[in-house]
Amino acid sequence: MAERRLTNTIRTLRFHASEMTQAELGERIGVTRQTVAATEQGKYSPTLETAFRIADVFHVGLEEVFRWSEDES
Amino acid sequence: MAFREKIAWLALGTMLVAYTVYFTIVGPTAGFGEARMVDIIWSFGLVATAQAVAMIVGAIAIAVTATKEASASADERDRAIARRGATIGYYVLIVGMVIVGVVMPFSEAPWKIVNAALLAIVLAEVTHQAVVLLSYRRGWHG
């Protein structure tokens, strides 16, 4: 059965934003560096508000940051 | 490692050491209060005080090495993980209290009931901290 998993492009978006650090992004969206790291690694799914804040920081739509990927399990 | 994760490791470690010492060494030495109930107070009190002191000293040491993180307030992930730990720990506590308060009074001596209650509290708190640590290590998905 295919299991849907939430993935994100935060690492790439940070790279394109002049190598913005996790700490800097965390500061701008109101979470710790560890929470940004956990989100990037798919270990944490942020709240809707934080997801929108991340998209705002990079001036992109939410669907450009987060999307479903389908894994066969 | 996040500041709050280090604090959870400290809490779990100090609790496991302190209350293992109580239930295997200090408690049996004091007869778990079988002869005199007041013995439970000084024996458990001694261990609980030692654990609290170790926790305070350890927390200060961790805060000194991570001043910025220590002064920052918990974010949404920290709060979600803390809620999950408290919720699961609460269920362990409820089961323990049902056994201690509803089942044991029909068959057990008071000193056993008191020690069982203390054990239930310790197990609930250990569960709480273990869930917090597991959530930090393995992830949290609401």
Backbone of each chain as ProteinMPNN parsed JSONL, in Angstrom:
{"seq_chain_A": "MAERRLTNTIRTLRFHASEMTQAELGERIGVTRQTVAATEQGKYSPTLETAFRIADVFHVGLEEVFRWSEDES", "coords_chain_A": {"N_chain_A": [[0.844, -1.198, 0.0], [0.506, 2.234, -0.804], [2.125, 4.743, 1.031], [1.589, 7.988, 2.13], [3.829, 10.659, 2.497], [4.969, 13.57, 4.09], [6.998, 15.855, 2.537], [9.681, 18.272, 2.224], [11.115, 21.341, 0.89], [12.882, 22.931, 2.186], [15.649, 22.993, 2.73], [16.789, 23.39, 0.185], [15.571, 25.811, -0.488], [16.693, 27.464, 1.438], [19.32, 27.392, 0.62], [19.162, 28.746, -1.816], [18.528, 31.192, -0.851], [20.754, 32.796, -0.275], [22.317, 30.99, 1.267], [20.985, 30.823, 3.764], [21.011, 30.406, 7.261], [19.953, 27.709, 9.458], [19.42, 28.638, 11.979], [18.931, 31.346, 11.539], [16.645, 31.246, 9.93], [14.952, 30.024, 11.764], [14.796, 32.022, 13.705], [13.421, 33.968, 12.294], [10.934, 32.825, 11.901], [10.087, 32.17, 14.37], [10.833, 29.827, 15.808], [13.007, 27.296, 17.263], [16.459, 26.566, 16.265], [16.816, 23.838, 16.252], [14.248, 22.899, 15.776], [13.804, 23.769, 13.185], [15.748, 22.198, 11.935], [14.753, 19.62, 12.501], [12.36, 19.739, 11.096], [13.27, 20.02, 8.456], [14.459, 17.521, 8.147], [12.278, 15.933, 8.088], [11.327, 15.046, 10.467], [9.587, 16.376, 11.969], [6.392, 17.791, 11.733], [5.406, 20.915, 11.011], [3.168, 23.416, 12.493], [0.27, 24.777, 10.824], [0.4, 27.561, 10.738], [3.153, 28.075, 11.117], [4.151, 26.807, 8.877], [3.139, 28.454, 6.856], [4.517, 30.773, 7.545], [7.139, 30.017, 6.948], [6.981, 29.717, 4.168], [6.417, 32.365, 3.528], [8.804, 33.667, 4.247], [10.52, 32.842, 2.226], [9.221, 33.84, 0.081], [7.461, 32.279, -1.471], [4.876, 29.968, -2.572], [2.893, 27.873, -0.385], [2.759, 25.261, -1.319], [5.096, 25.007, -2.644], [6.928, 24.64, -0.76], [6.126, 22.561, 0.953], [5.17, 19.244, 0.2], [3.372, 16.258, -0.792], [4.866, 13.051, -0.831], [4.946, 9.884, -2.387], [5.469, 6.817, -0.915], [6.279, 3.439, -1.399], [5.181, 0.939, 0.711]], "CA_chain_A": [[0.0, 0.0, 0.0], [1.306, 3.46, -0.873], [1.951, 5.609, 2.207], [1.949, 9.368, 1.781], [4.746, 11.258, 3.449], [5.145, 15.0, 3.826], [8.405, 16.236, 2.327], [9.807, 19.727, 2.079], [12.272, 21.83, 0.12], [13.455, 24.029, 2.976], [17.117, 23.028, 2.567], [17.052, 24.008, -1.125], [15.156, 27.22, -0.425], [17.71, 28.175, 2.236], [20.509, 27.506, -0.242], [18.91, 29.813, -2.801], [18.387, 32.469, -0.128], [22.116, 33.135, 0.179], [22.72, 30.048, 2.315], [20.416, 31.225, 5.056], [21.24, 29.342, 8.252], [18.758, 27.201, 10.146], [19.179, 29.527, 13.126], [18.345, 32.584, 11.019], [15.263, 30.932, 9.544], [14.228, 29.795, 13.009], [14.558, 33.321, 14.331], [12.418, 34.711, 11.516], [9.595, 32.216, 11.994], [9.743, 32.005, 15.783], [11.095, 28.499, 16.379], [14.439, 27.089, 17.508], [17.235, 25.978, 15.175], [16.569, 22.392, 16.261], [12.942, 22.638, 15.164], [14.012, 23.907, 11.734], [16.493, 21.004, 11.508], [13.832, 18.478, 12.558], [11.403, 19.907, 9.994], [13.998, 19.699, 7.216], [14.702, 16.074, 8.08], [11.0, 15.226, 8.074], [11.056, 14.482, 11.79], [8.558, 17.197, 12.612], [5.478, 18.486, 10.833], [5.071, 22.165, 11.708], [1.779, 23.853, 12.458], [-0.079, 25.473, 9.584], [0.914, 28.938, 10.841], [4.602, 28.066, 10.897], [4.356, 26.442, 7.47], [2.913, 29.675, 6.074], [5.616, 31.708, 7.825], [8.312, 29.563, 6.185], [6.732, 30.086, 2.765], [6.522, 33.829, 3.462], [10.221, 34.048, 4.316], [11.149, 32.593, 0.919], [8.354, 34.448, -0.945], [6.916, 31.241, -2.36], [3.623, 29.397, -2.091], [3.036, 26.764, 0.572], [2.971, 23.99, -2.039], [6.49, 24.938, -3.11], [7.742, 24.257, 0.405], [5.692, 21.232, 1.427], [4.365, 18.451, -0.725], [3.279, 14.833, -0.481], [5.573, 12.11, -1.691], [4.344, 8.572, -2.169], [6.428, 5.728, -0.709], [5.719, 2.093, -1.369], [5.554, 0.257, 1.956]], "C_chain_A": [[0.883, 1.253, 0.0], [1.024, 4.349, 0.339], [2.432, 7.015, 1.856], [2.776, 9.98, 2.892], [4.931, 12.731, 3.083], [6.635, 15.303, 3.675], [8.476, 17.753, 2.178], [11.088, 20.104, 1.35], [12.996, 22.932, 0.874], [14.973, 24.145, 2.764], [17.492, 23.732, 1.257], [16.712, 25.497, -1.099], [16.155, 28.04, 0.387], [18.959, 28.417, 1.397], [20.341, 28.665, -1.223], [18.73, 31.179, -2.136], [19.727, 32.814, 0.524], [22.566, 32.277, 1.358], [22.248, 30.494, 3.706], [20.599, 30.076, 6.054], [19.915, 28.893, 8.869], [18.394, 28.129, 11.306], [18.478, 30.806, 12.683], [16.879, 32.357, 10.623], [14.399, 30.74, 10.802], [13.856, 31.098, 13.697], [13.431, 34.078, 13.614], [11.017, 34.119, 11.621], [9.194, 31.881, 13.432], [9.859, 30.596, 16.331], [12.605, 28.35, 16.578], [15.126, 26.493, 16.276], [16.958, 24.474, 15.078], [15.234, 22.033, 15.608], [13.026, 22.786, 13.639], [14.714, 22.653, 11.2], [15.576, 19.78, 11.471], [12.819, 18.54, 11.413], [12.053, 19.528, 8.663], [14.182, 18.198, 7.041], [13.413, 15.253, 8.045], [10.653, 14.59, 9.4], [9.973, 15.266, 12.53], [7.698, 17.857, 11.542], [5.015, 19.757, 11.528], [3.581, 22.479, 11.654], [1.533, 24.608, 11.15], [0.479, 26.899, 9.585], [2.404, 28.999, 10.539], [4.917, 27.717, 9.447], [4.177, 27.674, 6.578], [4.028, 30.691, 6.303], [6.874, 31.326, 7.034], [8.157, 29.975, 4.721], [6.89, 31.591, 2.572], [7.973, 34.293, 3.416], [10.874, 33.911, 2.941], [10.322, 33.157, -0.253], [7.881, 33.417, -1.972], [5.584, 30.755, -1.789], [3.894, 28.201, -1.181], [3.385, 25.448, -0.137], [4.381, 23.884, -2.63], [7.428, 24.548, -1.976], [7.407, 22.835, 0.838], [4.897, 20.522, 0.347], [4.351, 16.991, -0.276], [4.192, 14.045, -1.396], [4.978, 10.749, -1.396], [5.42, 7.521, -2.074], [5.687, 4.409, -0.762], [6.136, 1.431, -0.076], [4.803, -1.046, 2.101]], "O_chain_A": [[1.881, 1.319, 0.717], [-0.125, 4.671, 0.643], [3.538, 7.2, 1.35], [2.463, 9.836, 4.074], [5.036, 13.083, 1.908], [7.428, 15.036, 4.578], [7.455, 18.424, 2.025], [12.012, 19.301, 1.213], [13.652, 23.776, 0.264], [15.51, 25.245, 2.637], [18.398, 24.565, 1.228], [17.457, 26.331, -1.615], [16.429, 29.192, 0.049], [19.571, 29.484, 1.449], [21.259, 29.459, -1.431], [18.779, 32.207, -2.81], [19.803, 33.086, 1.722], [23.127, 32.785, 2.328], [23.013, 30.529, 4.669], [20.367, 28.914, 5.721], [18.906, 29.596, 8.811], [17.218, 28.373, 11.578], [17.561, 31.292, 13.346], [16.001, 33.161, 10.936], [13.273, 31.231, 10.882], [12.746, 31.256, 14.205], [12.605, 34.736, 14.246], [10.026, 34.829, 11.449], [8.101, 31.372, 13.679], [9.092, 30.2, 17.208], [13.383, 29.184, 16.115], [14.469, 25.985, 15.367], [16.876, 23.911, 13.987], [15.109, 20.99, 14.966], [12.401, 22.027, 12.898], [14.337, 22.113, 10.161], [15.619, 18.996, 10.523], [12.466, 17.514, 10.833], [11.467, 18.812, 7.852], [14.075, 17.671, 5.934], [13.455, 14.024, 7.979], [9.799, 13.706, 9.471], [9.509, 14.851, 13.592], [8.211, 18.411, 10.57], [4.306, 19.688, 12.532], [2.833, 21.889, 10.875], [2.471, 25.019, 10.467], [0.968, 27.384, 8.565], [2.862, 29.867, 9.796], [5.846, 28.27, 8.859], [4.965, 27.907, 5.662], [4.44, 31.388, 5.375], [7.581, 32.191, 6.518], [9.084, 30.512, 4.115], [7.435, 32.037, 1.562], [8.328, 35.19, 2.652], [11.678, 34.752, 2.539], [10.674, 32.976, -1.418], [7.902, 33.663, -3.178], [5.218, 31.092, -0.663], [4.971, 27.605, -1.206], [4.177, 24.643, 0.354], [4.806, 22.812, -3.06], [8.577, 24.173, -2.207], [8.297, 22.014, 1.06], [4.061, 21.122, -0.33], [5.195, 16.552, 0.506], [4.287, 14.33, -2.59], [4.549, 10.488, -0.272], [6.198, 7.33, -3.009], [4.586, 4.285, -0.226], [7.329, 1.361, 0.218], [4.988, -1.758, 3.088]]}, "seq_chain_B": "MAFREKIAWLALGTMLVAYTVYFTIVGPTAGFGEARMVDIIWSFGLVATAQAVAMIVGAIAIAVTATKEASASADERDRAIARRGATIGYYVLIVGMVIVGVVMPFSEAPWKIVNAALLAIVLAEVTHQAVVLLSYRRGWHG", "coords_chain_B": {"N_chain_B": [[22.345, 18.845, 20.191], [19.153, 19.642, 21.486], [18.439, 22.116, 24.019], [16.282, 21.535, 25.735], [16.059, 18.837, 25.344], [18.404, 17.884, 26.44], [17.878, 18.516, 29.096], [15.773, 16.782, 29.559], [17.089, 14.315, 29.319], [18.755, 14.545, 31.528], [16.854, 14.644, 33.62], [15.627, 12.127, 33.346], [17.836, 10.428, 33.732], [18.745, 11.116, 36.371], [16.485, 10.448, 37.818], [16.174, 7.682, 37.323], [18.52, 6.661, 38.482], [18.346, 7.627, 41.176], [15.851, 6.576, 42.141], [16.115, 3.892, 41.671], [18.083, 3.341, 43.461], [16.619, 3.909, 45.788], [14.519, 1.945, 45.75], [15.971, -0.397, 45.775], [18.092, -0.317, 47.608], [18.094, 1.792, 49.743], [15.378, 1.792, 50.529], [14.835, -1.029, 51.218], [16.698, -1.177, 53.339], [15.546, 0.484, 55.203], [13.395, -1.013, 55.709], [11.225, -0.469, 54.182], [9.459, 0.989, 55.627], [7.894, -0.726, 57.077], [7.984, -1.422, 59.795], [7.906, 1.096, 61.081], [6.004, 3.652, 59.909], [6.955, 6.206, 59.546], [9.531, 5.949, 58.725], [9.505, 5.779, 56.007], [9.241, 8.375, 55.196], [11.703, 9.701, 55.856], [13.535, 8.084, 54.456], [12.67, 7.977, 51.736], [12.428, 10.679, 51.354], [15.054, 11.539, 51.646], [16.292, 10.427, 49.37], [14.757, 11.621, 47.346], [15.373, 14.297, 47.772], [18.119, 14.273, 47.219], [17.998, 13.631, 44.518], [16.679, 15.879, 43.531], [18.55, 17.883, 44.078], [20.699, 17.029, 42.457], [19.46, 17.33, 40.008], [19.009, 20.094, 39.906], [21.657, 21.123, 40.016], [22.721, 19.919, 37.716], [21.035, 21.021, 35.742], [21.723, 23.7, 35.929], [24.392, 23.565, 35.095], [24.043, 22.719, 32.436], [22.596, 24.876, 31.445], [24.474, 26.914, 31.654], [26.317, 26.22, 29.71], [24.808, 26.576, 27.471], [23.691, 29.215, 27.132], [22.126, 30.995, 25.5], [20.141, 29.354, 24.368], [18.987, 28.395, 26.692], [17.736, 30.611, 27.719], [15.813, 31.095, 25.886], [12.342, 30.834, 25.064], [10.105, 27.97, 25.103], [9.374, 26.463, 21.97], [6.831, 25.713, 19.412], [7.206, 22.995, 18.811], [8.594, 22.01, 21.048], [6.602, 22.404, 22.959], [4.559, 20.746, 22.006], [5.755, 18.243, 22.202], [6.194, 18.132, 24.954], [3.55, 18.084, 25.842], [2.688, 15.64, 24.814], [4.31, 13.854, 26.252], [3.429, 14.384, 28.883], [0.762, 13.616, 28.702], [0.837, 10.824, 28.145], [2.293, 9.968, 30.351], [0.446, 10.613, 32.306], [-1.577, 8.681, 31.948], [-0.246, 6.396, 32.82], [0.099, 7.085, 35.473], [-2.578, 7.208, 36.328], [-3.396, 4.517, 36.066], [-1.676, 3.392, 37.968], [-2.614, 4.71, 40.279], [-5.215, 3.733, 40.463], [-4.721, 1.053, 41.019], [-3.343, 1.358, 43.46], [-5.132, 2.88, 45.039], [-7.661, 1.719, 44.804], [-7.574, -1.078, 44.482], [-5.457, -2.203, 46.132], [-6.034, -1.409, 48.901], [-7.813, -3.341, 49.871], [-6.384, -5.599, 50.407], [-3.724, -5.185, 51.127], [-1.018, -4.053, 53.338], [-0.669, -0.813, 54.936], [1.982, 0.317, 54.609], [2.895, -0.902, 52.301], [1.106, 0.061, 50.447], [1.699, 2.778, 50.431], [4.353, 2.757, 49.455], [3.893, 1.599, 46.971], [2.39, 3.601, 45.802], [4.308, 5.616, 45.634], [6.036, 4.383, 43.843], [4.391, 4.271, 41.592], [4.152, 6.978, 40.978], [6.81, 7.586, 40.356], [7.206, 5.868, 38.139], [5.376, 6.968, 36.349], [6.499, 9.49, 35.899], [8.971, 8.766, 34.85], [8.103, 7.559, 32.499], [6.951, 9.793, 31.269], [9.276, 11.426, 30.806], [10.736, 9.674, 29.197], [9.11, 9.426, 26.933], [9.211, 12.048, 26.02], [11.933, 12.22, 25.332], [12.106, 10.233, 23.358], [10.442, 11.343, 21.454], [11.886, 13.627, 20.748], [14.163, 12.395, 19.667], [13.273, 10.562, 17.678], [11.343, 11.867, 16.272], [8.41, 13.915, 15.722], [5.098, 13.902, 14.859], [2.651, 15.222, 15.291]], "CA_chain_B": [[21.167, 18.402, 20.953], [18.386, 20.785, 21.994], [18.539, 22.36, 25.463], [15.227, 20.798, 26.459], [16.351, 17.403, 25.234], [19.438, 17.626, 27.451], [17.215, 18.557, 30.405], [14.997, 15.536, 29.681], [18.07, 13.251, 29.604], [19.179, 14.735, 32.923], [15.743, 14.254, 34.503], [15.466, 10.667, 33.273], [19.016, 9.801, 34.344], [18.762, 11.297, 37.826], [15.363, 9.698, 38.397], [16.462, 6.243, 37.274], [19.552, 6.35, 39.481], [17.859, 7.885, 42.528], [14.776, 5.708, 42.612], [16.64, 2.521, 41.706], [18.757, 3.276, 44.77], [15.594, 3.828, 46.842], [13.765, 0.682, 45.77], [16.834, -1.588, 45.932], [19.047, -0.209, 48.727], [17.631, 2.612, 50.87], [14.072, 1.289, 50.965], [14.974, -2.278, 51.985], [17.42, -0.903, 54.588], [14.574, 1.074, 56.14], [12.266, -1.947, 55.79], [10.129, 0.178, 53.434], [8.514, 1.561, 56.593], [7.002, -1.768, 57.605], [7.93, -1.319, 61.258], [7.457, 2.453, 61.417], [5.664, 4.353, 58.651], [7.733, 7.443, 59.43], [10.794, 5.634, 58.049], [9.327, 6.048, 54.568], [9.432, 9.811, 54.964], [13.123, 10.089, 55.796], [14.291, 7.349, 53.436], [12.291, 8.46, 50.402], [12.74, 12.111, 51.351], [16.503, 11.666, 51.428], [16.575, 10.118, 47.963], [14.106, 12.642, 46.512], [16.154, 15.53, 47.922], [19.371, 14.075, 46.471], [17.666, 13.704, 43.093], [16.359, 17.275, 43.22], [19.812, 18.64, 44.087], [21.418, 16.63, 41.242], [18.723, 17.917, 38.882], [19.264, 21.551, 39.903], [23.065, 21.341, 39.662], [22.863, 19.531, 36.313], [20.329, 22.001, 34.896], [22.543, 24.93, 35.912], [25.562, 23.273, 34.249], [23.589, 22.696, 31.034], [22.208, 26.248, 31.077], [25.696, 27.721, 31.527], [26.956, 25.905, 28.429], [23.903, 26.938, 26.365], [22.993, 30.382, 27.702], [21.126, 31.557, 24.588], [19.022, 28.396, 24.277], [18.342, 28.276, 27.998], [16.889, 31.783, 27.969], [14.734, 31.117, 24.889], [11.142, 30.115, 25.509], [9.804, 26.756, 24.345], [8.625, 26.733, 20.742], [5.662, 24.843, 19.214], [7.612, 21.576, 18.856], [8.867, 21.705, 22.458], [5.326, 22.337, 23.685], [3.833, 19.555, 21.541], [6.434, 17.078, 22.773], [5.928, 18.141, 26.403], [2.144, 17.667, 26.007], [2.601, 14.201, 24.544], [4.923, 13.182, 27.403], [2.56, 14.533, 30.056], [-0.469, 12.839, 28.481], [1.102, 9.389, 28.296], [2.661, 9.794, 31.763], [-0.796, 10.709, 33.08], [-2.26, 7.387, 31.902], [0.508, 5.485, 33.697], [-0.221, 7.503, 36.841], [-3.962, 6.821, 36.616], [-3.404, 3.055, 36.291], [-1.025, 3.188, 39.267], [-3.476, 5.186, 41.367], [-6.347, 2.796, 40.576], [-4.197, -0.129, 41.733], [-3.0, 1.759, 44.825], [-6.254, 3.422, 45.804], [-8.902, 0.945, 44.685], [-7.336, -2.526, 44.619], [-4.577, -2.584, 47.25], [-6.568, -1.243, 50.266], [-8.567, -4.532, 50.303], [-5.547, -6.751, 50.744], [-2.334, -4.893, 51.485], [-0.719, -3.214, 54.495], [-0.469, 0.596, 54.565], [3.338, 0.642, 54.136], [3.001, -1.369, 50.912], [0.302, 0.975, 49.628], [2.452, 4.03, 50.285], [5.487, 2.518, 48.553], [3.353, 1.372, 45.626], [2.011, 4.925, 45.292], [5.552, 6.293, 45.254], [6.514, 3.716, 42.624], [3.522, 4.696, 40.482], [4.53, 8.357, 40.628], [8.123, 7.512, 39.701], [7.024, 5.256, 36.81], [4.68, 7.942, 35.496], [7.449, 10.546, 35.533], [9.962, 8.15, 33.956], [7.414, 7.417, 31.208], [6.859, 11.154, 30.736], [10.574, 11.859, 30.271], [11.128, 8.756, 28.111], [8.328, 9.802, 25.739], [9.783, 13.322, 25.554], [13.211, 11.923, 24.67], [11.818, 9.478, 22.146], [9.864, 12.288, 20.49], [12.98, 14.463, 20.231], [15.107, 11.589, 18.884], [12.687, 9.872, 16.527], [10.469, 12.768, 15.533], [7.069, 14.2, 16.204], [4.217, 14.239, 13.735], [1.335, 15.604, 15.789]], "C_chain_B": [[20.477, 19.615, 21.569], [18.5, 20.879, 23.522], [17.511, 21.533, 26.235], [15.407, 19.285, 26.381], [17.412, 17.02, 26.269], [18.827, 17.591, 28.848], [16.41, 17.267, 30.628], [15.918, 14.353, 29.979], [18.5, 13.315, 31.068], [18.097, 14.245, 33.886], [15.582, 12.74, 34.53], [16.619, 9.961, 33.989], [19.007, 9.909, 35.864], [17.628, 10.51, 38.486], [15.651, 8.206, 38.441], [17.474, 5.853, 38.343], [18.974, 6.475, 40.891], [16.829, 6.851, 42.992], [15.112, 4.222, 42.496], [17.34, 2.321, 43.045], [17.718, 3.151, 45.886], [14.96, 2.431, 46.889], [14.645, -0.564, 45.927], [17.761, -1.511, 47.145], [18.445, 0.512, 49.934], [16.302, 2.094, 51.426], [14.171, 0.008, 51.77], [15.696, -2.069, 53.318], [16.463, -0.352, 55.65], [13.334, 0.184, 56.29], [11.028, -1.422, 55.067], [9.057, 0.718, 54.387], [7.559, 0.547, 57.188], [6.848, -1.652, 59.128], [7.388, 0.037, 61.704], [7.232, 3.213, 60.111], [6.525, 5.599, 58.427], [9.071, 7.197, 58.721], [10.715, 5.891, 56.543], [9.654, 7.513, 54.276], [10.917, 10.157, 54.869], [13.874, 9.356, 54.697], [13.949, 7.844, 52.02], [12.638, 9.943, 50.273], [14.208, 12.371, 51.058], [16.85, 11.474, 49.954], [15.977, 11.194, 47.047], [14.875, 13.961, 46.577], [17.456, 15.431, 47.126], [19.115, 14.196, 44.972], [17.384, 15.146, 42.676], [17.634, 18.121, 43.153], [20.607, 18.324, 42.809], [20.783, 17.269, 40.01], [19.024, 19.419, 38.773], [20.692, 21.844, 39.445], [23.282, 21.034, 38.17], [22.221, 20.542, 35.374], [21.114, 23.305, 34.809], [23.748, 24.733, 34.993], [25.178, 23.294, 32.768], [23.251, 24.115, 30.565], [23.431, 27.133, 30.868], [26.363, 27.48, 30.174], [26.075, 26.261, 27.228], [23.034, 28.104, 26.809], [21.855, 30.873, 26.82], [19.885, 30.659, 24.512], [18.243, 28.332, 25.578], [17.394, 29.438, 28.263], [15.729, 31.864, 26.976], [13.526, 30.332, 25.395], [10.885, 28.908, 24.596], [9.039, 27.12, 23.078], [7.517, 25.685, 20.561], [6.013, 23.355, 19.297], [7.898, 21.158, 20.294], [7.562, 21.507, 23.226], [4.538, 21.085, 23.291], [4.436, 18.296, 22.158], [6.165, 16.993, 24.273], [4.503, 17.659, 26.685], [2.0, 16.16, 25.827], [3.165, 13.418, 25.728], [4.019, 13.212, 28.618], [1.301, 13.677, 29.917], [-0.235, 11.347, 28.717], [1.506, 9.072, 29.741], [1.433, 9.8, 32.66], [-1.538, 9.37, 33.106], [-1.576, 6.362, 32.807], [0.162, 5.8, 35.155], [-1.632, 7.058, 37.246], [-4.059, 5.323, 36.903], [-2.804, 2.751, 37.663], [-1.929, 3.581, 40.423], [-4.709, 4.291, 41.555], [-5.901, 1.557, 41.354], [-3.987, 0.212, 43.212], [-4.232, 2.146, 45.654], [-7.518, 2.579, 45.798], [-8.68, -0.545, 44.964], [-6.582, -2.863, 45.906], [-5.185, -2.425, 48.652], [-7.327, -2.478, 50.771], [-7.658, -5.65, 50.813], [-4.162, -6.431, 51.3], [-2.2, -3.974, 52.703], [-0.439, -1.778, 54.038], [0.928, 0.905, 54.014], [3.556, 0.191, 52.695], [2.25, -0.423, 49.967], [1.063, 2.275, 49.368], [3.61, 3.844, 49.308], [5.026, 2.273, 47.121], [2.941, 2.706, 44.993], [3.251, 5.695, 44.835], [6.106, 5.699, 43.961], [5.698, 4.155, 41.408], [3.888, 6.103, 40.02], [5.856, 8.365, 39.867], [7.977, 6.945, 38.286], [6.346, 6.219, 35.839], [5.651, 9.016, 35.013], [8.537, 10.006, 34.604], [9.358, 7.998, 32.556], [7.331, 8.773, 30.503], [8.171, 11.567, 30.067], [11.029, 10.973, 29.112], [10.39, 9.098, 26.821], [8.858, 11.108, 25.148], [11.066, 13.053, 24.766], [13.003, 11.2, 23.344], [11.282, 10.408, 21.055], [10.936, 13.201, 19.909], [13.877, 13.652, 19.3], [14.493, 11.081, 17.583], [11.716, 10.723, 15.727], [9.084, 12.876, 16.122], [6.205, 14.601, 15.037], [2.787, 14.46, 14.212], [0.54, 14.436, 16.288]], "O_chain_B": [[21.134, 20.505, 22.108], [18.637, 19.871, 24.216], [17.828, 20.914, 27.251], [14.953, 18.55, 27.258], [17.327, 15.964, 26.895], [19.195, 16.762, 29.679], [16.37, 16.732, 31.736], [15.581, 13.489, 30.789], [18.596, 12.297, 31.753], [18.383, 13.527, 34.844], [15.421, 12.141, 35.593], [16.406, 9.019, 34.753], [19.231, 8.923, 36.565], [17.793, 9.971, 39.581], [15.409, 7.544, 39.45], [17.311, 4.842, 39.027], [19.092, 5.556, 41.701], [16.926, 6.319, 44.098], [14.477, 3.387, 43.139], [17.211, 1.274, 43.679], [17.907, 2.377, 46.824], [14.881, 1.816, 47.952], [14.137, -1.657, 46.18], [18.177, -2.549, 47.659], [18.302, -0.071, 51.009], [16.129, 1.974, 52.639], [13.656, -0.058, 52.886], [15.352, -2.704, 54.314], [16.563, -0.681, 56.832], [12.35, 0.577, 56.916], [9.914, -1.883, 55.316], [7.899, 0.883, 54.004], [6.525, 0.917, 57.744], [5.749, -1.765, 59.671], [6.529, 0.121, 62.582], [8.153, 3.391, 59.315], [6.791, 5.995, 57.292], [9.671, 8.127, 58.183], [11.72, 6.18, 55.893], [10.256, 7.842, 53.254], [11.346, 10.821, 53.926], [14.759, 9.934, 54.066], [14.843, 8.097, 51.213], [13.083, 10.4, 49.221], [14.56, 13.295, 50.325], [17.6, 12.256, 49.37], [16.617, 11.624, 46.087], [15.015, 14.657, 45.571], [17.85, 16.378, 46.446], [19.912, 14.787, 44.244], [17.799, 15.583, 41.602], [17.776, 18.971, 42.274], [21.125, 19.23, 42.156], [21.479, 17.693, 39.088], [19.263, 19.937, 37.682], [20.914, 22.704, 38.592], [23.941, 21.793, 37.46], [22.789, 20.883, 34.336], [21.169, 23.938, 33.755], [24.088, 25.619, 34.208], [25.916, 23.832, 31.943], [23.574, 24.505, 29.443], [23.424, 28.005, 30.0], [26.904, 28.402, 29.565], [26.547, 26.248, 26.091], [21.808, 28.003, 26.858], [20.755, 31.138, 27.305], [18.749, 31.128, 24.581], [17.016, 28.229, 25.584], [16.378, 29.281, 28.942], [14.774, 32.61, 27.194], [13.666, 29.307, 26.062], [11.382, 28.842, 23.472], [8.16, 27.981, 23.104], [7.288, 24.865, 21.451], [5.221, 22.552, 19.789], [7.493, 20.075, 20.717], [7.426, 20.582, 24.027], [3.924, 20.441, 24.141], [3.713, 17.395, 22.583], [5.935, 15.906, 24.803], [4.269, 16.921, 27.641], [1.29, 15.492, 26.58], [2.57, 12.432, 26.161], [3.852, 12.204, 29.305], [0.831, 13.087, 30.89], [-1.016, 10.689, 29.406], [1.114, 8.041, 30.29], [1.381, 9.079, 33.656], [-2.065, 8.966, 34.142], [-2.237, 5.565, 33.472], [-0.04, 4.895, 35.964], [-1.849, 6.591, 38.364], [-4.716, 4.907, 37.857], [-3.35, 1.954, 38.425], [-2.005, 2.874, 41.428], [-5.186, 4.115, 42.676], [-6.614, 1.074, 42.234], [-4.394, -0.539, 44.098], [-4.348, 1.779, 46.824], [-8.357, 2.71, 46.69], [-9.507, -1.191, 45.607], [-7.021, -3.713, 46.68], [-4.882, -3.236, 49.528], [-7.472, -2.648, 51.982], [-8.096, -6.533, 51.55], [-3.502, -7.298, 51.874], [-3.117, -3.23, 53.053], [-0.027, -1.551, 52.901], [1.055, 1.67, 53.057], [4.308, 0.82, 51.951], [2.692, -0.147, 48.852], [1.074, 2.8, 48.255], [3.823, 4.681, 48.432], [5.687, 2.688, 46.17], [3.123, 2.912, 43.793], [3.245, 6.342, 43.788], [6.588, 6.425, 43.091], [6.247, 4.381, 40.33], [3.928, 6.383, 38.822], [6.004, 9.063, 38.864], [8.557, 7.48, 37.341], [6.696, 6.279, 34.66], [5.621, 9.404, 33.845], [8.975, 10.697, 33.685], [10.018, 8.273, 31.554], [7.602, 8.887, 29.308], [8.182, 12.0, 28.915], [11.637, 11.458, 28.157], [10.977, 9.064, 25.739], [8.944, 11.257, 23.929], [11.261, 13.588, 23.674], [13.642, 11.516, 22.341], [11.629, 10.271, 19.882], [10.907, 13.518, 18.72], [14.307, 14.154, 18.262], [15.11, 11.159, 16.521], [11.311, 10.344, 14.628], [8.65, 12.039, 16.914], [6.534, 15.534, 14.303], [1.836, 13.954, 13.618], [-0.593, 14.608, 16.738]]}, "name": "protein", "num_of_chains": 2, "seq": "MAERRLTNTIRTLRFHASEMTQAELGERIGVTRQTVAATEQGKYSPTLETAFRIADVFHVGLEEVFRWSEDESMAFREKIAWLALGTMLVAYTVYFTIVGPTAGFGEARMVDIIWSFGLVATAQAVAMIVGAIAIAVTATKEASASADERDRAIARRGATIGYYVLIVGMVIVGVVMPFSEAPWKIVNAALLAIVLAEVTHQAVVLLSYRRGWHG"}
